[in-house]
Amino acid sequence: MENVIRFGGQEDLLGRDRIEIELPRFLVRAFEKQVAKANAGAPEEER
């Protein structure tokens, strides 16, 4: 782990931070399939 970020205890926990991670392609494909499954039947604007 090159860049480790520690979050303080008094920060806005609903705030957003951008992170970058590397994953093997098979795991990305598995996530895509799970997201598609979860979105099945949802209106287009909610996907």
N, C-alpha and C positions, 0 to 999 in steps of 0.2 A: 504494500500500500504506500504509494508515494505521497499523496496529498490527503491528509486526514483533517477534517474540519470538526471542531468541537462547538457545540451549540450551548450558549449560556442559559441559565435557568430562568431568567426574567424576560426573555424575548417573546415576541408575539408568536405563539405556536400555530397560528393560522396563516402566518406568512409563508411565502414560497421561496425556495432556493433551487437553482439549476445545478444538476450534477451530471457527470458524464461517466458511464461505465462501459466496460467491454464484456460482451457475453458471446458464448458460442452460438452459431447460427441455429442449431437445433433447438436451443432454448428460446430464442427469439420467435421461431416458428411455432413452438408450443404456446407461447404467450399470445401470438396472433390468433391461433385456433381457439383459445379460451375466450379471448375478447369477442371474436366473431360469434361464438356460442352464446355468450352473455348478451350480445346485442341482437340476436335473432328475434325478429318480431317487434323491435323497438322502432319508433318513428325516426325518420332520417335525421331530424334536427337534434335528437338525443343520442345519436351514435357517436 
